[in-house]
Amino acid sequence: MTPDEIRAHLQGLQARDLPSHGGRTLAYVYDSGLAEADVIGREALSMFADSNGLDPTAFPSLLAMENDVVAMAGGLVDAPAGYVGSVTSGGTESVLLAVLAARDGAGAAYSTASMVLPTTAHAAFHKAAHYFGVEPILVDVEPTTFRANPDAMAAAIRDDTVLVVGSAPSYAHGVIDPIAELGALAAERGIRCHVDACIGGWVLPHLDGVAPWSFTVPGVTSISVDLHKYAYTPKGVSVLLHRDSSLRRGHFFAAANWPGYTMLNSTMQSTKSGGPLAAAWAVTRAIGIEGYAALARTARDATLAIAEGADGIPGLRVVVEPDSTLLAVATDESCDVFTIADEMLARGWYVQPQMSFRGMPPTLHLTLSAATAPSVPEFLKALGESVEAARAAGPAAVDPGLAQAAAALDPKALSDNDFNGLLALAGLASADGSLALPERMAPINALLDVAPPALREGMLLAFLDRLSRPS
């Protein structure tokens, strides 16, 4: 293929994606609306794409930029003297390393390890539990505020607990856990406390009236902050900060017991492109602290405006007053969030449906970027129309027999052919296993919503397996 043919093909592929700019995709991507910052970020990404972060002595430019990025993040989260940080590929890697450092930092004192999590903690902690053998002890949150319950978490701590977790804010509902109480609890028990500020760490420092959540809270030992969210940098860059260097050693890795070079890693990756780090460095310098303060306030104002508008739409309600720039909206019995999400997509807006969980209702999740702010009236108009259409259609129905049969299944005992049948039943594939996604996802999401979490996981893993096969 010629370069022109390649470009045309890439553009054709990209045309099927959700738009990453323009403020109409309210999940997965973040848009500052600042074209110049985007341009310099892409230039830096390209300039350092071939640089390798494996060896900081071979590419000292990357080390210098990493220290600068960590310093800016540390300043935002009130890091004390002696703090350290590592740049990772994203929030999940930052969380994984925080859990690994807590587990290994406990030393040989424990043959097992556990961590205490509110049920609203990000799924990345479940992934860390799966990878590192740290048992997650899930504690229900307060039913009306959706915040962690410190007393219940204190009661859940065991002799082998190495970590207590809080969110600032939680992804699903956009509220800040009582970090001061969780930090005090962890300090009293002599264990670590991690604050997942991946989605709030670049916003909360610029807002007024925010509950304590940073390193100013005694007992907080580590904080994760993503730059490819509200620092508006290209994917994927996050920072994991520790209160002091001794707390970080558990996720450093060295291997000299082979005949090649001594492998030395600060994160889970060995070879890693310098492009995302350089892009983050460039964008954060282009926007600056004052620029981020303005962007944070713009996104926050848009969040509050949409919350007020959504509460005025018949059939909708805001689940809990948002603390930052995330918003969760639920429906009454006249309609469902899955149909609303389909209707919004038909009107050019992507909003993310979330399933019900432990008595929490299914919700629409909205992530507000600064670039969405000018379009708030247009968004609310589309939302009102979508809810009206969803109410006219009525809630997406799931056959009771199908729901009962699904609830009785054990996903661990199902064969590949069984999953083919399940995917076909759910509307995700034809009988022979070939994928066949419908344009409207409400019936599928309604079925997934009534399926037990383990079965939902199994069905979606089977779907992912068939989706990621060469044609």
Secondary structure as UniProt FT lines:
FT   HELIX           3..14
FT   TURN            15..16
FT   HELIX           35..47
FT   TURN            48..50
FT   TURN            53..54
FT   TURN            56..58
FT   HELIX           60..76
FT   TURN            77..78
FT   TURN            81..82
FT   STRAND          84..88
FT   HELIX           91..105
FT   HELIX           107..109
FT   STRAND          113..118
FT   TURN            119..120
FT   HELIX           124..132
FT   STRAND          134..139
FT   TURN            143..145
FT   HELIX           150..156
FT   TURN            159..160
FT   STRAND          161..167
FT   TURN            171..173
FT   HELIX           179..189
FT   STRAND          192..196
FT   TURN            198..203
FT   HELIX           204..206
FT   TURN            215..216
FT   TURN            218..219
FT   STRAND          222..226
FT   TURN            228..231
FT   STRAND          238..242
FT   HELIX           245..247
FT   HELIX           249..251
FT   STRAND          253..255
FT   STRAND          263..265
FT   HELIX           275..311
FT   TURN            314..315
FT   STRAND          316..318
FT   STRAND          326..331
FT   TURN            333..334
FT   HELIX           337..346
FT   TURN            347..348
FT   STRAND          352..354
FT   TURN            358..359
FT   STRAND          363..367
FT   HELIX           370..375
FT   HELIX           376..393
FT   HELIX           400..407
FT   HELIX           411..413
FT   HELIX           416..426
FT   TURN            431..432
FT   HELIX           442..450
FT   HELIX           453..467
//
